[in-house]
Amino acid sequence: MKEEITFEDFLKVDIRIGTIIEVNDFPKAKKPAYQLTIDFGALGVKKSSAQITDLYTKEDLLNKQVSAIVNFKPKQIANFISEVLVIGVYNVDGNVVLLKASEKIKNGEQVC
């Protein structure tokens, strides 16, 4: 378990719902990954690199809603700038399973 944080610490993390509108292969990434373009409604369109190729095809991901942390500083990964961190959890095989809403949510809505 990680160190205990306060509720105020949690409030600093901005997690939003967005819809993947474009998926591209990312051959320059060190580990297999996709380049995702995600629509966050009023927050705009953001890009993310995601190591989720084991369980998801590009076709599976297109138009899928995902949860992402949107207030990280952008990070350069090879020749790509990742602006948000898509949230997932490792399964028993060590593959990332995306966290998602159980119902369709308006893009840009904040996870609370």
Secondary structure, 3 states (H helix, E strand, C coil): CCCCCCHHHHHCCCEEEEEEEEEEECCCCCCCCEEEEEECHHHCEEEEEECCCCCCCHHHHCCCEEEEECCCCCEEECCEEECCEECEEECCCCCEEECCCCCCCCCCCECC
